[in-house]
Amino acid sequence: MDKCKHVGRLRLAQDHSILNPQKWHCVDCNTTESVWACLSCSHVACGRYIEEHAIKHFQEKKHPVALEVNELYVFCYLCDDYVLNDNATGDLKLLRSTLSAIKSQNYECTTRSGRTLRSMASEDISAGSVQELLWDEDRMFTALWHRRRSLMGRVFRSWFELTAGGKRRTEEERLREEAEIRRTKTRERRQELKRRLKEELESTPPRKSYRLKEQSQTSTPTMKVRAVLPKTFSRIPVPPQQQAARRKVATAIRKRRKICTGEKKTTTSTSLRAGKLKSGDSPIKRRPTVTPGVTGLRNLGNTCYMNSILQVLSHLHIFRECFLQLDLNQALELLASAANGSAHKPSSPILKRRNLSAGLSGGASRTRSMELIQPKEPSSKHISLCHELHTLFQVMWSGKWALVSPFAMLHSVWRLIPAFRGYAQQDAQEFLCELLDKVQRELETTGTVQPAHMPASQRKLIKQVLNVINTIFHGQLLSQVTCLACDNKSNTVEPFWDLSLEFPERYHCYGKETASQYPCLLTEMLAKFTETEALEGKIYACDQCNSKRRRFSSKPVILTEAQKQLMVHKLPQVLRLHLKRFRWSGRNHREKIGVHVGFDQILNMEPYCCRDSTGTLRPDCFIYDLSAVVMHHGKGFGSGHYTSYCYNTEGGFWVHCNDSKLNICTVEEVCKAQAYILFYTQRVSQEKGPSL
C-alpha cells in the first residue's frame, strides 16, 4: 500500500540487533530463510511461510511493522499489506542503506578447470583495482553510516535529556557512579589493610602454640626426676585405683589429639582445594581434553557455507595431514627476509604454539571457557590461505578447544577472494572451488618465486603438498564420440575435479509433497551422467569418413550423425559428487529440487569407468567409502542453511557439524540426509595400496 499510518508513528529501537549480521536468523527456530526483524524492538523471527514466529510476536507484543532482512521488504500486520512509504525522519531509508552497505558486490572469473567463478568480472579489471574499488566502497558506506548514526544519536540524546525520563536516568547514572566510586575506595582500603597485615605476619618471628608449650613444660620435669631417681625406685608398684585414673587421663588426651589433627587435616585439604581452584582460573590450565576434530566453528554472520566446507576438508585425512605439516608462513618470511637482505631464523613450533595461544583468547564466561576466538586480522603479516588452514587445523585437531571463532580465516577469504566479501548468503560448492583454486595458485607462486633463498627441505615439502592438492581430487574423463556412418570412435581425455550430476527429467516437476515419496538414487544419477547421448542432426566431421578428402580440397566436409558418451578414465583419491539441486525457472529465478537422493556408505564406480583404461586395476580400486556429506536446508538458492556430516577417523564415529553445535550420529542418519555435495574416499589407491 502507498501510505500506512502505522509507519508514520514508527520509532526505531535504539539497540536493534538487525545491524549485527550474526543475528540474521530466527531466535526461535534458528533458520536464516525468510527472516523478519521487528522495527519496534530487537526481535528477529521467521515469516509465515516457515514457522510463523514473527506473527506470534506481533500477536503477543502488538508491534505491527517488520522488515525482511534479505529482500528489505517492509510489511504491516495491522494493514496486512506491504508498505511503500516512510516515516518523517526517513528511518526506513536509512535502515535499508545500512543493510545494503553491509552486503558486497559479486564478480565472475574462470578457474584452471574451465569452471565459472565470481571473483573477477572481466579480464581488463585487475585484482588490485577490484580490491581498491571494494575498499573505497566499504570506506564510503562505513563513513556514511557512522556519520548518520552519530548525528541521530546526538539528536536523540539531547532531546531525551530534556524529558522527565531522561532526567531520571541521569540522576540514576549519577547515583550509580557514586556508589561505584564508594565500592572502589572500600575495596582499595580492604586491600591495603590485607597488605599491612601480611607484612606484619611476615616480619614477626614464628611462635610455638599453647599446646606445644604445655607439652614441653610437663615433659621436662618428669625426665629430670627419672634421671635423678635410682633404678631401685623406678619400678615401685602403683595401686590399681591410681592406674585406672592414669588410663582415663591418657585416653582423653589421645582423643583430644585426634580431634585436633583431624581439624588440621580438613582445614589443610580445604585450603589446598581453594588453592587449586585459584590456580586453575586460567582456561588453558583447567581446560579438559576433548576428542580431536570435534571442534565447532561459530557462525560469524551467514558463514555456514564456509564452516561446512572447512569441517569437511579438516576431516579428509590426506588433505589435513598435508596442511598440518606445511606452514607456508615460514616460506613467506624467508622470501621477505631474502628480499630485504636480512637473515631470518625460523621460529620453533613450541614458540609458535605459545604465540598462538597468547594472541587468541577465549571468552570470559563459563560457556566460552572452551572457545578460541581468533583476532579479526590474519594471524600473520603475510595474508595466506595455506597458513590460515594450517593454524585452524592445528587448533581443531589439538583436542583442547570445543569451539573456534574463525575471524582470521574469514578476513583472509575476504581479502583474497573478493566475491565472498560481506555477509551475503553464498553457495558452498562455489566456495569450495574458489578456495581450492586459490590454495593451488598460492602454492605454485611460493614454490617458483626465488627458489634459491628457500631451504631445500621447505621446497620439497611445498612440492609434495602441491602434488597432493593437484591429485587428491583430480580425475580424468573420457569423452568418446562414435560416428554412426562408419562406427569410428574418437576419444578425448579431459581432467575433472568434481562430477556435477543432474537429476533425471521426471524429478524436476515434483513438488514438496511428492518429493519424499519418490526418492532418486545416486546410481541412477551416475548412470545418467555416463549414458550415451545422440547428437542432434548431421553435425559431426568424422576423420575416417573424410580421410580420402585432401586437406586443402574444395570439396565440402562430410558431416555425419554421431553419439557421445562420458566415462571415467582415471579415478581420483577423493571423489566429489555435486548434486545439481538448483535449476533456472524463468529469467532470474533459481528454484531448488527437493527430491531425496538415496546413497550408500559404499560406492562401486566400476560400472561408470572405461574398461579399456581401467581394465588392469584390481576390483578393490573401484570401491569408495563415504567420508563427508554437505547439506543445504531451505527452499531457495539465495537463502537457507548449510550443515555437514563428517566421519572422524580418530574416534571412528560420524559427527553432524552445525556451526558451533556438534552431535555424534549414526550412519543411518547420514544416509537419510538431503545431500548437496558427497565426498567418497578411495579404499585402495591405484598406486600405493590402501589409502590413508
Protein Blocks (a to p, Z undefined) as FASTA:
>chain_A
ZZdfklmmpccdfklcklpmklmccfklopaehiacdfkbccdcddfklnommmmmmmmn
opabdcdfklopacdfklopacfbdcfkommmmmmmmmmmmpccddddddfkopacfkbf
bfklcfklmmmmmmmmmmmmmmmmmmmmmmmmmmmmmmmmmpmklmmmmmmmmmmmmmmm
mmmmmmmmmmmmmmmmmmmmmmpccdddfklmmmmmmmmmmmmmmmmpcfklmmcccdfk
lmmmmmmmmmmmmmmmmmmmmmmmmmmmmmmmmmmmmmmmpmklmpccddehiacdddee
hplmmmmmmmmmmmmmklmmmmmmpcfklmmmmmmmmmnopacddddfklmmmmmmmmpc
cdfbfklmmcccddfbdfbfbdcfklmmmmmmmmmmnopafbdcdfklmmmmmmmmmmlg
cjddcdfklmmmmmmmmmmmmmmmmmmgopllpcfklmmmmmmmmmmmmmmmgccddddd
ddfklopacddddddfbdcddddfklmmpcfklmmmmccdfklmmmmmmpccddehjfbc
cfklmmmpcfkbcbdcdddddddddddfbdcfbdcddddfbccedjkbccddfbdcdddf
bdcfklmpcfklmmmpcfklmpccdfbdcddedjbfkgccdddddddfknopacddehja
ccdddfklmmmpccfbdcdddfbafklopaZZ
